[in-house]
């Protein structure tokens, strides 16, 4: 007899049926037509490994017990699936950092009470998008909206349930076949207009660490002020720098998102919560305490004068500039001066003129080398080089 191989999926894995448009780690797919036919993302919490082989296929008919949340019924639903009916969406190895089982390695069961948790499938269900066709005799377009039929709620842990006495391991392989520990959770159920409770296995849940009131108050106090949050993150080829002023705080279903205007890109971006909560904002200019500041000098205009050129455009220094291109389009960006030189140009009337050119690294263009006309720089501020 051929030895049975390990199961294709494990406890805590995210799977779905094979007619789902998503694939493993591929969720950026727009769903058109009847999005209601799209099945949910399934959370595996039990595996049934039969003792005998199937006489027809010669394989063991392994089955998986899966759970999902249905927003239309306002409840968690469970279904059994055969192994050949499912495909992997995300492995449970991506959830271990904030899993309840990982927390219990150092924390106690009692400290779990009143903490927040949610199904592991939440992030995938939250990004589902559907397209509804809207047309008329004069125009046609597709209206894109969120598809949230299976979006699970944020849960509060109210009780740790004793382990089940049922079989939790396969007696031959020793492989886990069922979630051992369970917790009772409570959430507000809009379908029933009341609070509901449910006992859930911990293998399909992740802990949610919401910021406290002091952290949120700190961010709120610096909204739309002259204080900027600074942090850097190493990427594959370059270092990502963020210098952002706080613009808004959003609660997106189960997590707070902080948005700010990044001086590097000139765009409103979602910021890294941990970086923001664990750092202090930087003022625009040096305070009386002499703290690190964003700008070294106050803003002043750039004019056609050699003295200002020498003072303002120092080589290897960083500047935040307001620039008008030859099409009169204004933009703001951070540059680092590489060189400065004159070029001779001839206009439409055959008149020769000299133009002063600034060669620099432009952070708005992914730190690529760009050339700017000196007379197009309307304003400039010298920045603190320690930030770069």
HELIX and SHEET records of a PDB file:
HELIX    1   1 UNK A   35  UNK A   37  5                                   3    
HELIX    2   2 UNK A   83  UNK A   85  5                                   3    
HELIX    3   3 UNK A   92  UNK A   94  5                                   3    
HELIX    4   4 UNK A   96  UNK A   98  5                                   3    
HELIX    5   5 UNK A  100  UNK A  103  1                                   4    
HELIX    6   6 UNK A  110  UNK A  112  5                                   3    
HELIX    7   7 UNK A  122  UNK A  126  1                                   5    
HELIX    8   8 UNK A  202  UNK A  204  5                                   3    
HELIX    9   9 UNK A  213  UNK A  221  1                                   9    
HELIX   10  10 UNK A  273  UNK A  277  1                                   5    
HELIX   11  11 UNK A  306  UNK A  312  1                                   7    
HELIX   12  12 UNK A  363  UNK A  365  5                                   3    
HELIX   13  13 UNK A  374  UNK A  376  5                                   3    
HELIX   14  14 UNK A  385  UNK A  387  5                                   3    
SHEET    1   A 5 UNK A  75  UNK A  82  0                                        
SHEET    2   A 5 UNK A  63  UNK A  70 -1                                        
SHEET    3   A 5 UNK A  42  UNK A  48 -1                                        
SHEET    4   A 5 UNK A  14  UNK A  17 -1                                        
SHEET    5   A 5 UNK A  86  UNK A  90 -1                                        
SHEET    1   B 3 UNK A  30  UNK A  32  0                                        
SHEET    2   B 3 UNK A 129  UNK A 135  1                                        
SHEET    3   B 3 UNK A 140  UNK A 146 -1                                        
SHEET    1   C 5 UNK A 194  UNK A 201  0                                        
SHEET    2   C 5 UNK A 182  UNK A 189 -1                                        
SHEET    3   C 5 UNK A 155  UNK A 161 -1                                        
SHEET    4   C 5 UNK A 116  UNK A 119 -1                                        
SHEET    5   C 5 UNK A 205  UNK A 208 -1                                        
SHEET    1   D 5 UNK A 267  UNK A 270  0                                        
SHEET    2   D 5 UNK A 255  UNK A 262 -1                                        
SHEET    3   D 5 UNK A 239  UNK A 252 -1                                        
SHEET    4   D 5 UNK A 227  UNK A 234 -1                                        
SHEET    5   D 5 UNK A 282  UNK A 283 -1                                        
SHEET    1   E 6 UNK A 300  UNK A 301  0                                        
SHEET    2   E 6 UNK A 377  UNK A 382 -1                                        
SHEET    3   E 6 UNK A 318  UNK A 324 -1                                        
SHEET    4   E 6 UNK A 330  UNK A 346 -1                                        
SHEET    5   E 6 UNK A 352  UNK A 362 -1                                        
SHEET    6   E 6 UNK A 368  UNK A 373 -1                                        
END                                                                             
